[in-house]
Every structure is written in structure tokens, then in C-alpha cells.
Amino acid sequence: MSPNVSNRSFGKSHGIHESIVRKIKEEDGYRIPVSTLTTICFYKGIKLSDFFKLIEEEYNQINDDFVLKTKKDAQ
């Protein structure tokens, strides 16, 4: 997300509410529901499967730090 684009503008152009955009930008992370990803992909004109292929190519492996931290904090 470009820092020059407002949350409202980004949300409007991607079919999601600006509050969701704020959550996505949070430092602690946000578990984006598949339904939200589907909406964003629809507005970007890509298939959800292609989105995940792009993620896999970009990051090559899943970063589980957030999940591990959450589990550790719950104990």
C-alpha cells in the first residue's frame, strides 16, 4: 500500500471499508479473512489462487512469527 493513498481511497478502490485498511496497516498484524482477500482480489482483477501464488513467489515461505507469538502469549 502506498503511503500517499488515504485509507478511505484505498478501501473504496478495493471494495473494503477504511477501518479494514487501518487494521491491515497495524504494526501487530491483522488476520485478514479470506472473504476480504477475495473482495480485494476481485477489485484488482486477479484470482485468489493467483494472489497466493504471488505471495509464495515473493516470500517463499510462510512467516509464522505472529502465530507463534500469539500462542506463546496465550499460555
DSSP file (Angstrom, degrees, kcal/mol; ACC not computed):
  #  RESIDUE AA STRUCTURE BP1 BP2  ACC     N-H-->O    O-->H-N    N-H-->O    O-->H-N    TCO  KAPPA ALPHA  PHI   PSI    X-CA   Y-CA   Z-CA
    1    1 A M              0   0    0      0, 0.0     9,-0.0     0, 0.0     0, 0.0   0.000 360.0 360.0 360.0 132.7    0.0    0.0    0.0
    2    2 A S    >   -     0   0    0      1,-0.1     3,-1.4     4,-0.1     8,-0.1  -0.555 360.0-140.7 -74.2 133.5    1.3    3.4   -0.9
    3    3 A P  T 3  S+     0   0    0      0, 0.0    -1,-0.1     0, 0.0     0, 0.0   0.687 100.7  64.2 -67.3 -15.3    1.7    5.8    2.0
    4    4 A N  T 3  S+     0   0    0      2,-0.1     2,-0.5     0, 0.0    -2,-0.0   0.559  87.3  82.4 -84.1  -8.3    0.4    8.6   -0.3
    5    5 A V  S <  S-     0   0    0     -3,-1.4     2,-0.0     4,-0.0     0, 0.0  -0.838  81.7-124.8-100.6 131.7   -3.0    6.9   -0.6
    6    6 A S     >  -     0   0    0     -2,-0.5     4,-2.7     1,-0.1     5,-0.2  -0.314  19.4-117.2 -70.5 156.3   -5.6    7.5    2.1
    7    7 A N  H  > S+     0   0    0      1,-0.2     4,-2.7     2,-0.2     5,-0.2   0.895 116.9  51.2 -57.6 -41.0   -7.2    4.6    3.9
    8    8 A R  H  > S+     0   0    0      2,-0.2     4,-2.6     1,-0.2    -1,-0.2   0.930 111.1  46.1 -64.4 -46.2  -10.6    5.7    2.5
    9    9 A S  H  > S+     0   0    0      2,-0.2     4,-2.2     1,-0.2    -2,-0.2   0.919 114.8  47.0 -63.7 -45.0   -9.4    6.0   -1.0
   10   10 A F  H  X S+     0   0    0     -4,-2.7     4,-1.0     2,-0.2     6,-0.2   0.936 113.6  48.7 -62.4 -46.4   -7.6    2.6   -0.9
   11   11 A G  H >X>S+     0   0    0     -4,-2.7     5,-2.4    -5,-0.2     4,-0.6   0.915 111.3  49.6 -59.7 -44.5  -10.7    1.0    0.7
   12   12 A K  H ><5S+     0   0    0     -4,-2.6     3,-0.7     1,-0.2    -1,-0.2   0.902 111.6  47.8 -63.2 -41.7  -13.0    2.5   -1.9
   13   13 A S  H 3<5S+     0   0    0     -4,-2.2    -1,-0.2     1,-0.2    -2,-0.2   0.629 118.5  41.4 -76.5 -11.7  -10.9    1.4   -4.8
   14   14 A H  H <<5S-     0   0    0     -4,-1.0    29,-0.3    -3,-0.6    -1,-0.2   0.296 112.3-111.8-117.8   7.2  -10.6   -2.2   -3.4
   15   15 A G  T <<5S+     0   0    0     -3,-0.7     2,-0.3    -4,-0.6    -3,-0.2   0.726  79.0 110.6  74.1  22.9  -14.2   -2.7   -2.2
   16   16 A I  S   <S-     0   0    0     -5,-2.4    -1,-0.2    -6,-0.2    -2,-0.2  -0.896  71.9 -98.8-128.0 160.0  -13.4   -2.7    1.5
   17   17 A H    >>  -     0   0    0     -2,-0.3     4,-1.4     1,-0.1     3,-1.1  -0.424  31.1-119.3 -75.1 149.0  -14.1   -0.3    4.4
   18   18 A E  H 3> S+     0   0    0      1,-0.3     4,-2.1     2,-0.2     5,-0.1   0.785 112.5  63.7 -60.4 -27.8  -11.4    2.1    5.5
   19   19 A S  H 3> S+     0   0    0      1,-0.2     4,-1.9     2,-0.2    -1,-0.3   0.849 100.9  51.8 -65.6 -32.3  -11.5    0.5    9.0
   20   20 A I  H <> S+     0   0    0     -3,-1.1     4,-2.4     2,-0.2    -1,-0.2   0.897 106.9  52.9 -68.1 -40.4  -10.3   -2.7    7.4
   21   21 A V  H  X S+     0   0    0     -4,-1.4     4,-1.8     1,-0.2    -2,-0.2   0.916 108.1  51.1 -60.4 -43.1   -7.4   -0.9    5.7
   22   22 A R  H  X S+     0   0    0     -4,-2.1     4,-0.6     1,-0.2    -1,-0.2   0.919 109.9  49.8 -59.9 -44.0   -6.4    0.6    9.1
   23   23 A K  H >< S+     0   0    0     -4,-1.9     3,-1.0     1,-0.2    -1,-0.2   0.905 108.4  52.6 -62.1 -41.6   -6.4   -3.0   10.6
   24   24 A I  H 3< S+     0   0    0     -4,-2.4    -1,-0.2     1,-0.3    -2,-0.2   0.865 109.5  49.9 -62.1 -35.8   -4.3   -4.3    7.8
   25   25 A K  H 3< S+     0   0    0     -4,-1.8    -1,-0.3    -5,-0.2    -2,-0.2   0.555  83.4 122.1 -80.6  -8.7   -1.7   -1.5    8.4
   26   26 A E    X<  -     0   0    0     -3,-1.0     3,-1.2    -4,-0.6     4,-0.1  -0.231  67.2-130.5 -59.4 143.4   -1.5   -2.2   12.1
   27   27 A E  T 3  S+     0   0    0      1,-0.3    -1,-0.1     2,-0.1     3,-0.1   0.852 105.8  55.1 -62.6 -36.9    2.0   -3.0   13.4
   28   28 A D  T 3  S-     0   0    0      1,-0.2    -1,-0.3    38,-0.0    -2,-0.1   0.516 113.1-118.5 -78.7  -3.7    0.8   -6.0   15.3
   29   29 A G    <   -     0   0    0     -3,-1.2     2,-0.3    -6,-0.1    -1,-0.2  -0.124  17.3-119.8  91.2 169.6   -0.7   -7.5   12.2
   30   30 A Y        -     0   0    0     -6,-0.2     2,-1.2    -3,-0.1    -1,-0.1  -0.953  14.1-128.9-153.4 128.1   -4.2   -8.5   11.2
   31   31 A R        -     0   0    0     -2,-0.3    -7,-0.0     1,-0.0    -8,-0.0  -0.686  31.9-148.8 -81.4  98.6   -5.6  -11.9   10.2
   32   32 A I        -     0   0    0     -2,-1.2     5,-0.0     1,-0.1    -2,-0.0  -0.547  13.9-123.5 -74.1 122.6   -7.4  -10.9    7.0
   33   33 A P    >>  -     0   0    0      0, 0.0     4,-2.1     0, 0.0     3,-0.7  -0.318  17.8-119.9 -62.7 148.4  -10.4  -13.1    6.4
   34   34 A V  H 3> S+     0   0    0      1,-0.3     4,-2.8     2,-0.2     5,-0.2   0.847 114.5  61.0 -58.0 -34.1  -10.5  -15.0    3.1
   35   35 A S  H 3> S+     0   0    0      1,-0.2     4,-1.9     2,-0.2    -1,-0.3   0.884 105.3  47.0 -62.2 -37.2  -13.7  -13.1    2.2
   36   36 A T  H <> S+     0   0    0     -3,-0.7     4,-2.5     2,-0.2    -2,-0.2   0.909 112.0  49.6 -69.7 -42.5  -11.8   -9.8    2.5
   37   37 A L  H  X S+     0   0    0     -4,-2.1     4,-2.7     1,-0.2    -2,-0.2   0.901 109.4  52.9 -60.8 -40.2   -8.9  -11.1    0.4
   38   38 A T  H  X S+     0   0    0     -4,-2.8     4,-2.4     2,-0.2    -1,-0.2   0.914 109.6  48.2 -61.3 -43.7  -11.5  -12.3   -2.2
   39   39 A T  H  X S+     0   0    0     -4,-1.9     4,-2.3     2,-0.2    -2,-0.2   0.931 112.3  48.1 -63.0 -46.6  -13.0   -8.9   -2.4
   40   40 A I  H  X S+     0   0    0     -4,-2.5     4,-1.7     1,-0.2    -2,-0.2   0.926 112.7  48.8 -60.5 -45.1   -9.7   -7.2   -2.8
   41   41 A C  H  X>S+     0   0    0     -4,-2.7     5,-2.5     1,-0.2     4,-1.1   0.898 108.6  54.0 -62.6 -40.5   -8.6   -9.6   -5.5
   42   42 A F  H ><5S+     0   0    0     -4,-2.4     3,-0.7     1,-0.2    -1,-0.2   0.938 110.6  45.6 -58.2 -47.6  -11.9   -9.1   -7.3
   43   43 A Y  H 3<5S+     0   0    0     -4,-2.3    -1,-0.2   -29,-0.3    -2,-0.2   0.768 113.6  49.8 -69.8 -25.2  -11.4   -5.3   -7.4
   44   44 A K  H 3<5S-     0   0    0     -4,-1.7    -1,-0.2    -5,-0.2    -2,-0.2   0.574 113.4-120.5 -86.3 -10.7   -7.8   -5.8   -8.5
   45   45 A G  T <<5S+     0   0    0     -4,-1.1     2,-0.3    -3,-0.7    -3,-0.2   0.806  71.4 118.3  77.5  30.0   -8.9   -8.2  -11.3
   46   46 A I      < -     0   0    0     -5,-2.5    -1,-0.3    -6,-0.1     2,-0.2  -0.919  65.6-109.9-126.3 156.1   -6.9  -11.3  -10.1
   47   47 A K     >  -     0   0    0     -2,-0.3     4,-2.0     1,-0.1     5,-0.1  -0.520  25.7-123.2 -78.6 149.6   -7.9  -14.7   -8.9
   48   48 A L  H  > S+     0   0    0      1,-0.2     4,-2.1     2,-0.2     5,-0.2   0.896 114.1  55.3 -58.9 -40.5   -7.5  -15.6   -5.3
   49   49 A S  H  > S+     0   0    0      1,-0.2     4,-1.8     2,-0.2    -1,-0.2   0.884 106.8  50.0 -61.5 -38.4   -5.3  -18.5   -6.3
   50   50 A D  H  > S+     0   0    0      2,-0.2     4,-2.3     1,-0.2    -1,-0.2   0.864 106.5  56.4 -67.4 -35.3   -3.0  -16.2   -8.3
   51   51 A F  H  X S+     0   0    0     -4,-2.0     4,-2.2     1,-0.2    -2,-0.2   0.940 108.3  46.4 -59.1 -47.9   -2.8  -13.9   -5.3
   52   52 A F  H  X S+     0   0    0     -4,-2.1     4,-2.6     1,-0.2    -1,-0.2   0.846 109.5  54.6 -67.4 -32.4   -1.5  -16.8   -3.2
   53   53 A K  H  X S+     0   0    0     -4,-1.8     4,-2.5     2,-0.2    -1,-0.2   0.915 108.4  49.5 -63.3 -42.1    1.0  -17.8   -5.9
   54   54 A L  H  X S+     0   0    0     -4,-2.3     4,-2.4     2,-0.2    -2,-0.2   0.902 111.0  49.5 -62.3 -41.2    2.3  -14.2   -5.9
   55   55 A I  H  X S+     0   0    0     -4,-2.2     4,-2.8     2,-0.2     5,-0.5   0.929 111.2  49.0 -63.0 -45.4    2.7  -14.4   -2.1
   56   56 A E  H  X S+     0   0    0     -4,-2.6     4,-2.2     1,-0.2    -2,-0.2   0.905 113.0  47.2 -62.4 -41.6    4.5  -17.7   -2.3
   57   57 A E  H  < S+     0   0    0     -4,-2.5    -1,-0.2     2,-0.2    -2,-0.2   0.898 116.1  45.1 -64.8 -40.7    6.9  -16.3   -5.0
   58   58 A E  H  < S+     0   0    0     -4,-2.4    -2,-0.2    -5,-0.2    -1,-0.2   0.917 129.8  20.7 -71.4 -44.6    7.6  -13.2   -3.1
   59   59 A Y  H  < S-     0   0    0     -4,-2.8     2,-1.3    -5,-0.2    -3,-0.2   0.616  80.3-155.7-106.3 -15.4    8.1  -14.6    0.4
   60   60 A N  S  < S+     0   0    0     -4,-2.2     2,-0.3    -5,-0.5    -4,-0.1   0.144  73.9  35.3  62.9 -22.6    9.0  -18.3   -0.5
   61   61 A Q  S    S-     0   0    0     -2,-1.3     2,-0.3    -6,-0.2     0, 0.0  -0.988  90.9 -98.7-154.3 157.2    7.8  -19.4    3.0
   62   62 A I        -     0   0    0     -2,-0.3     2,-0.8     1,-0.1    -6,-0.0  -0.570  28.8-135.7 -79.6 137.4    5.2  -18.5    5.5
   63   63 A N        +     0   0    0     -2,-0.3     3,-0.4     1,-0.1     4,-0.2  -0.839  24.2 177.7 -93.8 108.2    6.2  -16.3    8.4
   64   64 A D     >  +     0   0    0     -2,-0.8     4,-2.9     1,-0.2     5,-0.3   0.262  47.5 109.2 -95.3  11.9    4.6  -17.9   11.5
   65   65 A D  H  > S+     0   0    0      1,-0.2     4,-2.6     2,-0.2     5,-0.2   0.895  79.5  49.1 -55.2 -43.5    6.1  -15.4   13.9
   66   66 A F  H  > S+     0   0    0     -3,-0.4     4,-2.3     2,-0.2    -1,-0.2   0.921 113.5  45.8 -64.3 -43.7    2.7  -13.8   14.6
   67   67 A V  H  > S+     0   0    0     -4,-0.2     4,-2.4     2,-0.2    -2,-0.2   0.922 114.3  48.0 -65.5 -44.5    1.0  -17.1   15.2
   68   68 A L  H  X S+     0   0    0     -4,-2.9     4,-2.4     1,-0.2    -2,-0.2   0.902 112.2  49.3 -63.5 -41.1    3.8  -18.3   17.4
   69   69 A K  H  X S+     0   0    0     -4,-2.6     4,-2.5    -5,-0.3    -1,-0.2   0.908 110.8  50.5 -63.4 -42.5    3.8  -15.1   19.4
   70   70 A T  H  X S+     0   0    0     -4,-2.3     4,-1.4     2,-0.2    -2,-0.2   0.915 112.0  46.6 -62.6 -44.2    0.0  -15.3   19.8
   71   71 A K  H  X S+     0   0    0     -4,-2.4     4,-0.8     2,-0.2    -1,-0.2   0.903 112.5  50.4 -65.0 -41.1    0.2  -18.9   21.1
   72   72 A K  H >< S+     0   0    0     -4,-2.4     3,-0.8     1,-0.2    -2,-0.2   0.905 109.9  50.1 -64.1 -42.1    3.0  -18.0   23.5
   73   73 A D  H 3< S+     0   0    0     -4,-2.5    -1,-0.2     1,-0.2    -2,-0.2   0.796 106.0  57.3 -65.8 -28.8    1.1  -15.1   24.9
   74   74 A A  H 3<        0   0    0     -4,-1.4    -1,-0.2     1,-0.2    -2,-0.2   0.695 360.0 360.0 -76.4 -18.9   -1.9  -17.3   25.4
   75   75 A Q    <<        0   0    0     -4,-0.8    -1,-0.2    -3,-0.8    -2,-0.2   0.480 360.0 360.0 -79.8 360.0    0.0  -19.7   27.6
